[in-house]
Amino acid sequence: MTRRPNSSRHVLLLAVALCAAASFSRSAGAAEGIPTDVLRVCADANLLPFSNDRGEGFENRIAQLIADDLKVPLAFTWWPQTIGFVRNTLRTRQCDLVMGTAVGEELMQNTNPYYRSTYALIYRKDSGITAKSLADPSLQGARIGVVARTPPSAVMLRHGLTNLEPYQLDTDTRAHHPAQQAVEDVARARTDAAIVWGPIAAYFAARQQAPLAVVPLTDEPGASPFQYMISMGIRPDEPDWRHWLNDFIVRRQGDIDRILAEYHVPLVNADGSIRAEVAEPDGYRMADYRSPTPPGLRGAETVGPAEVERLAKAGAVLIDVLPTPPKPEGLTAGSRWAPPPHRSLPGAHWLPNVGYGAPSAEQEAYFRTSLEALTAGDRRRPLVVFCQPDCWMSWNAAKRALSLGYQTVKWFPAGTEGWRAAGHELVTLEPEPNPASPNSISKMAN
């Protein structure tokens, strides 16, 4: 029988792990647990936004990234995420990896953290509450939902918030999801507000008919923390597996962050500040093209390296829109300058300078006629548009392809760096000739 840690710190960490983590696991293989035949995943079949048996959770998605990187199939073993979860799954070797656990959880060995999140305050936007912290006077007297024995319950009392609506922590998720219920009760005006783990708060708030405010909370000095680093969990006797996972987290952090952003997971920076979520604009991005991008694009599907590889094999057209590098300043008149080779995905077509928010008439015609030539006029043929990470050029170009009537546009935000991080090779490309005027490509590339 496993003894639950007695210290308050351990109780808090375990509470976060039980409330927040949906678990995955991996089959034991050579090199201390690194799977070689199948990635076996233990997960809760009904614990969105983390996991479910339809593969709709963000931990399902991140587990698939790991399986793709290992080049092994992914399989699941389902078990409710409650007391006894680790004992009945990881410890009995039905699974080999827990995808979400608070750093410091002593029931298993932690990898390095792959995200840091926080508890969030939720209230209806029409409620008259305007709080950005628990100290806000607009919360006084409000009926506030909170999951029992989670960190916010102690901090609420510190601020005189005593009109509480408690929800059970340890429960069978096959029948009940208390944190989800807390969000839905706010939307239905059964309570005035709620404080739940941020990933749950943001995910279910976005699915309510009533507009809800989601306010990620920052830690308060001298109080129980709201913010926790989340890692993966493995057995303690598998150091090679831990090293492999830590390397994976470093290499694929960009892909992980993009998945988390799709689920609106509140992310916390190393200094404890809340990371701002990038909203999708209605029009095109007009400046600061190398900066964080939204998690998706309306009308297009966001894809990762594994999906791009499958699409390419199925005949999709890969479109690289990285602009040509500018000439160095200070060159004398008549000086010759050779730009560095452009490295991109095998089989891709490089259409430089077509991702600006307001392209010239010549750039727009180059993009339009090139797509027509590369797809043979078939608007249903899949297009995969990419650049580099944090590159609005690819977002703009994918949006423009949609406006031109292409029906199967895929946006690959990780771009060439994400492709290389996934273990794939890059090749040297030249700009695609202009179908309307092949001799004008040198002009288009400037």
C-alpha positions in Angstrom: 0.0 0.0 0.0 1.4 3.4 -1.0 1.5 6.0 1.8 0.4 9.5 0.9 3.0 12.1 1.8 2.1 13.9 5.1 3.7 17.3 4.6 1.4 20.2 3.4 3.7 20.7 0.4 3.3 17.1 -0.7 -0.4 17.2 -0.2 -0.6 20.3 -2.4 1.6 18.8 -5.1 -0.4 15.6 -5.1 -3.7 17.6 -5.2 -2.4 19.4 -8.3 -1.3 16.1 -9.9 -4.6 14.4 -9.2 -6.6 17.4 -10.5 -4.4 18.3 -13.5 -2.7 15.3 -14.8 -3.9 12.8 -17.3 -1.4 10.1 -17.7 0.3 8.3 -20.5 2.8 5.5 -20.5 5.3 3.8 -22.6 6.4 0.2 -23.2 9.7 -0.9 -21.6 12.4 -1.5 -24.1 16.2 -1.5 -24.4 18.3 1.2 -22.8 16.5 1.4 -19.4 12.9 1.8 -20.5 13.1 3.5 -23.9 10.4 1.8 -26.0 11.3 0.2 -29.2 8.1 -1.5 -30.3 5.1 0.5 -29.0 4.5 3.6 -26.8 2.1 2.3 -24.2 0.1 5.1 -22.7 -1.9 5.1 -19.5 -4.5 7.8 -19.5 -7.8 8.7 -18.1 -10.5 8.1 -20.7 -12.7 11.0 -19.6 -10.5 13.9 -18.3 -10.5 16.7 -20.9 -8.6 18.8 -21.6 -5.9 16.4 -20.7 -7.0 13.1 -22.3 -10.0 11.0 -23.4 -10.5 7.8 -25.3 -11.1 9.7 -28.5 -7.7 11.3 -28.5 -9.0 14.8 -28.0 -6.9 16.0 -25.1 -3.6 17.9 -25.3 -1.8 15.1 -23.5 -3.1 12.7 -26.1 -1.5 15.0 -28.7 1.8 15.4 -26.9 2.0 11.6 -26.4 1.5 11.3 -30.2 4.5 13.6 -30.7 6.6 11.3 -28.6 5.5 8.2 -30.4 6.2 9.8 -33.8 9.6 10.9 -32.6 10.4 7.3 -31.5 8.8 6.0 -34.7 6.6 3.5 -32.8 2.8 3.1 -32.6 0.8 4.6 -29.8 -1.5 2.5 -27.5 -3.5 3.4 -24.5 -4.5 1.7 -21.2 -7.3 3.5 -19.5 -7.6 4.1 -15.8 -9.5 6.8 -13.8 -7.2 9.6 -12.6 -7.8 9.3 -8.9 -6.2 7.7 -5.8 -4.4 4.5 -6.9 -3.8 5.6 -10.5 0.0 5.3 -10.3 -0.1 2.2 -8.2 -2.3 0.4 -10.7 -0.6 1.6 -13.9 3.0 2.8 -13.8 4.0 0.6 -10.9 2.5 -2.6 -12.4 4.2 -1.8 -15.8 1.0 -1.6 -17.7 2.4 1.8 -18.8 5.7 3.5 -18.8 5.1 7.2 -18.8 2.8 9.6 -17.0 2.3 12.7 -19.1 1.3 15.2 -16.5 2.4 15.4 -12.8 3.5 18.3 -10.6 7.2 18.6 -10.1 8.0 17.2 -6.7 5.5 14.4 -6.8 7.2 11.5 -5.0 5.2 8.7 -6.4 7.4 8.6 -9.5 10.6 10.1 -11.0 10.1 13.5 -12.7 11.4 14.5 -16.1 12.3 18.2 -16.6 9.1 20.3 -16.6 7.6 21.0 -20.0 5.1 23.7 -19.0 4.2 25.8 -16.0 0.7 26.8 -15.4 -1.5 28.3 -12.6 -4.9 28.3 -11.1 -7.4 30.7 -12.7 -10.3 32.8 -11.5 -13.5 32.5 -13.6 -16.5 34.7 -13.6 -19.2 35.8 -16.0 -18.3 39.0 -17.9 -21.8 40.4 -17.2 -21.6 39.7 -13.5 -20.2 43.0 -12.3 -17.1 41.3 -11.0 -13.9 42.9 -12.4 -11.3 41.1 -10.3 -7.7 40.5 -11.4 -6.7 39.0 -8.1 -8.3 37.5 -5.0 -7.8 40.8 -3.2 -10.3 42.6 -5.4 -13.2 44.1 -3.4 -15.7 43.0 -6.2 -15.3 39.4 -4.9 -16.4 40.1 -1.4 -19.7 38.3 -0.7 -19.5 36.4 -4.0 -20.4 32.7 -4.0 -17.1 31.1 -5.2 -16.6 27.5 -6.3 -13.4 25.8 -5.4 -12.2 22.1 -5.5 -11.6 21.0 -1.9 -8.0 20.7 -0.7 -6.5 22.5 -3.6 -4.2 25.5 -2.9 -6.8 28.3 -3.7 -9.0 27.3 -0.8 -6.4 28.4 1.8 -5.6 31.7 0.0 -9.3 32.6 -0.3 -9.8 32.5 3.5 -6.8 34.8 3.7 -8.7 37.4 1.7 -11.9 36.9 3.7 -13.6 35.0 0.9 -15.8 32.6 2.9 -18.9 32.1 0.8 -17.5 28.9 -0.8 -19.1 26.3 -3.0 -16.9 23.2 -2.5 -16.3 20.5 -5.1 -14.9 17.1 -4.4 -11.2 16.5 -5.3 -10.9 12.7 -5.4 -13.6 11.3 -7.6 -14.2 8.7 -10.3 -13.9 10.7 -13.5 -15.9 8.1 -15.4 -19.0 9.6 -13.7 -18.0 13.0 -12.5 -15.7 15.9 -13.3 -15.9 18.4 -10.4 -13.6 21.1 -11.9 -15.7 21.1 -15.1 -18.8 21.3 -13.1 -17.4 24.3 -11.2 -17.0 26.1 -14.6 -20.4 25.2 -15.8 -22.0 26.4 -12.6 -20.5 29.8 -13.1 -21.8 29.9 -16.7 -25.3 29.0 -15.4 -25.2 31.6 -12.6 -25.4 28.9 -9.9 -22.3 30.4 -8.5 -20.7 33.9 -9.0 -17.1 32.7 -9.7 -14.8 29.7 -9.4 -11.1 29.1 -9.0 -9.9 25.9 -10.7 -6.6 24.7 -12.3 -5.9 26.9 -15.3 -5.9 24.4 -18.1 -9.4 23.1 -17.0 -10.7 26.7 -16.5 -9.7 27.9 -19.9 -10.8 24.9 -21.8 -14.3 24.6 -20.4 -14.8 28.4 -20.2 -14.4 28.6 -24.0 -17.2 26.0 -24.4 -19.9 27.9 -22.4 -22.7 29.9 -24.0 -22.3 32.7 -21.4 -19.0 34.7 -22.0 -16.7 34.0 -19.1 -13.6 35.9 -18.0 -10.6 33.7 -17.2 -7.9 35.4 -15.0 -4.7 33.4 -14.4 -3.5 34.0 -10.9 0.0 35.0 -9.8 1.6 33.7 -6.6 1.1 35.8 -3.4 4.0 36.2 -0.9 3.6 34.0 2.1 0.7 32.1 0.7 0.2 28.7 -0.8 1.4 28.8 -4.5 -1.0 28.9 -7.4 1.6 28.1 -10.0 3.2 24.7 -10.6 5.7 23.2 -13.0 4.3 20.2 -14.8 6.6 17.3 -15.9 6.3 13.8 -17.1 6.6 10.9 -14.6 8.5 7.6 -15.0 9.7 4.8 -12.8 12.9 5.6 -10.8 15.0 2.8 -12.4 15.0 4.2 -15.9 17.7 6.9 -16.3 18.1 6.5 -20.0 14.4 6.9 -20.6 14.5 10.1 -18.5 17.4 11.5 -20.5 15.6 10.7 -23.7 12.5 12.5 -22.6 14.4 15.5 -21.3 16.1 15.8 -24.7 12.7 15.4 -26.4 11.3 18.3 -24.3 14.2 20.6 -25.4 14.0 19.6 -29.1 10.2 19.8 -29.3 9.3 22.5 -26.8 8.0 24.7 -29.6 5.6 22.0 -30.8 4.5 21.4 -27.2 3.8 25.1 -26.6 1.8 25.3 -29.8 -0.4 22.4 -28.7 -0.9 24.0 -25.3 -1.8 27.3 -26.9 -4.5 25.5 -29.0 -6.1 24.5 -25.7 -5.7 28.0 -24.2 -3.6 26.6 -21.4 -2.4 29.6 -19.2 1.3 29.5 -19.3 3.6 31.1 -16.7 7.1 32.5 -17.4 10.1 31.6 -15.3 9.7 34.9 -13.3 6.1 34.1 -12.4 4.5 36.5 -14.9 1.7 35.2 -17.0 2.6 34.7 -20.7 0.3 36.7 -22.9 -1.8 34.6 -25.4 -1.5 35.8 -29.0 -4.9 36.4 -30.5 -5.7 35.6 -34.1 -6.3 38.9 -36.0 -9.2 39.5 -38.3 -6.9 40.7 -41.1 -3.3 40.1 -42.1 -0.2 40.8 -39.9 1.3 44.0 -41.2 4.6 44.3 -39.2 6.9 42.5 -36.7 6.7 39.4 -38.8 9.2 37.5 -36.5 7.3 37.4 -33.3 5.0 34.9 -31.5 2.1 33.7 -33.6 -1.5 32.5 -32.7 -2.0 28.8 -32.1 -4.1 28.4 -35.2 -5.6 29.9 -38.3 -9.4 29.9 -38.9 -10.1 27.7 -41.9 -6.8 25.9 -41.9 -5.5 23.0 -39.9 -2.4 23.4 -37.8 0.0 20.5 -38.3 3.3 19.2 -36.9 6.3 17.4 -38.4 4.7 14.0 -38.4 1.6 15.2 -40.1 3.7 17.1 -42.7 5.7 13.9 -43.4 2.5 12.0 -44.0 1.0 14.8 -46.1 4.1 15.0 -48.3 4.0 11.3 -49.0 0.3 11.6 -49.9 1.0 14.3 -52.5 0.5 17.6 -50.7 2.3 20.7 -52.0 4.8 22.0 -49.5 5.2 25.8 -49.7 8.1 27.6 -48.0 7.5 31.4 -47.8 10.6 32.5 -45.9 11.7 35.8 -47.4 15.1 36.2 -49.0 17.8 37.6 -46.7 18.5 41.3 -47.1 21.8 42.5 -48.5 24.3 43.6 -45.9 24.5 47.3 -45.3 27.6 49.2 -46.4 28.2 47.3 -49.7 29.9 49.6 -52.2 28.2 50.2 -55.6 28.9 47.3 -57.9 29.8 44.9 -55.1 28.6 41.3 -55.6 26.9 39.5 -52.8 25.9 35.9 -52.7 23.1 35.1 -50.2 23.6 32.0 -48.0 22.0 28.8 -49.3 18.3 28.4 -48.4 17.7 25.1 -46.5 14.2 23.7 -46.5 12.1 20.5 -46.5 12.8 18.0 -49.2 10.3 18.4 -52.0 9.2 21.8 -50.9 8.8 24.8 -53.2 10.3 28.1 -52.1 8.1 31.2 -52.8 10.0 34.0 -51.1 8.5 37.3 -50.1 4.8 36.3 -50.5 3.9 36.4 -46.8 3.8 40.2 -46.3 0.6 41.7 -45.0 0.3 43.9 -48.0 2.3 42.3 -50.8 3.0 44.2 -54.0 0.9 43.4 -57.1 3.9 41.5 -58.5 4.3 39.5 -55.3 0.6 38.7 -55.1 0.6 37.5 -58.8 3.7 35.4 -58.2 2.0 33.7 -55.3 -1.3 33.2 -57.1 0.1 31.9 -60.4 2.7 29.7 -58.5 -0.1 28.0 -56.5 -2.1 27.4 -59.7 0.9 25.8 -61.4 2.0 23.7 -58.5 -1.6 22.3 -57.9 -2.5 22.1 -61.6 -5.5 24.3 -60.8 -6.9 21.8 -58.2 -8.2 23.9 -55.3 -8.8 20.7 -53.3 -5.1 19.6 -53.3 -3.6 20.0 -49.9 -1.2 22.8 -49.3 1.3 22.9 -46.4 2.5 26.4 -45.8 5.5 27.1 -43.5 8.4 29.4 -42.7 10.2 29.2 -39.4 9.0 29.3 -35.8 7.4 32.6 -34.8 7.0 33.6 -38.4 3.9 35.5 -39.4 4.9 35.2 -43.0 3.6 31.6 -43.1 0.4 32.6 -41.2 -0.3 35.4 -43.7 0.5 33.2 -46.7 -1.8 30.4 -45.5 -4.6 32.9 -44.9 -4.1 34.3 -48.4 -4.3 30.8 -49.9 -7.6 30.4 -48.2 -8.8 33.6 -49.7 -7.8 32.3 -53.1 -10.2 29.4 -52.7 -7.9 26.6 -51.6 -9.9 24.2 -49.5 -7.3 22.1 -47.8 -4.7 24.5 -46.3 -2.4 23.2 -43.6 -0.3 25.6 -41.5 3.0 24.2 -40.2 4.1 26.9 -37.7 7.2 25.0 -36.5 8.7 25.3 -40.0 12.2 24.3 -41.0 13.5 24.4 -37.4 10.7 22.1 -36.2 11.3 19.7 -39.1 15.0 19.5 -38.2 14.3 19.2 -34.5 12.1 16.1 -35.3 15.2 14.4 -36.8 14.6 15.1 -40.5 17.1 16.4 -43.0 17.0 19.7 -44.8 17.9 20.3 -48.5 19.0 23.4 -50.4 16.3 25.1 -52.5 16.2 27.8 -55.1 13.3 30.2 -55.4 10.5 28.8 -57.6 10.4 30.4 -61.1 7.6 32.7 -61.8 5.2 30.8 -64.0 4.1 34.1 -65.7 7.7 35.2 -66.4 10.5 32.7 -65.5 13.1 35.4 -66.1 11.7 37.6 -63.4 12.5 35.4 -60.4 15.6 37.3 -59.5 13.5 40.5 -59.3 10.8 38.6 -57.2 13.5 37.4 -54.8 14.4 41.0 -53.8 
